[in-house]
């Protein structure tokens, strides 16, 4: 029935793996100010604070295991006869740990380091600091390779062109409060795709989706994947 599926994931898919979301009552943004830890200006003001924040998140992410939702999406990617494009706003590597081969990390990844001086990228050590040297230009301008507010997300040309040509768009575990990702549903709708939201509760953009399933990702994502594969096998 569908030939090209674009899936967008957010922090909710990793919640049951023990990684905190951003906007829940106990979420990361209840404990830290976005301006302090997730903007270029915050990094310029207090690089040690920002490095410590991401070092702690990197350490926590390294201990996390993929859950049934990540595993179901990896199974979908390997079994679906059409194309499955997996886009994530998450900076953890749980999709890869579940076996997903190609993941578009639009907000970057904790696994990467980026030189703010020469733009060189390399695998991040467990801890980055104000003294960490760029292996290419030797400057002390190393930062986490994550996208901060005010910066342009990665892979946007590729994602927008996939949205223009998909026939199904699915958003999983994202609150729909951060653009451009929150606008992907509109791009998919404009392309004539069917749109589905899978989330714990209705997101800020839920009225713009054709369909929704609410519940924990570890339950509703495997169920939706099984349905999609069944449907496709019956065609
Ligand atoms: P949010 O924290 O804004 O939203 C998480 C969503 O997941 C909420 O809608 C929750 O209801 C839902 N959720 C929580 N637990 C769940 C579960 N077990 N199963 C399914 N859904 C669950 O996180 P994002 O939407 O990913 O960007 O946030 C988007 C961006 O805002 C992040 O990438 C980050 C942040 O600021 C940057 O730092 C640039």
Boltz pocket constraint, residues with backbone or C-beta under 6 A from the ligand:
constraints:
  - pocket:
      binder: B
      contacts: [[A, 9], [A, 10], [A, 11], [A, 12], [A, 13], [A, 15], [A, 16], [A, 21], [A, 22], [A, 23], [A, 24], [A, 27], [A, 38], [A, 89], [A, 90], [A, 107], [A, 147], [A, 148], [A, 149], [A, 172], [A, 173], [A, 174], [A, 175], [A, 176], [A, 177], [A, 178], [A, 198], [A, 199], [A, 200], [A, 201], [A, 202], [A, 203], [A, 215], [A, 216], [A, 217], [A, 218]]
      max_distance: 6.0
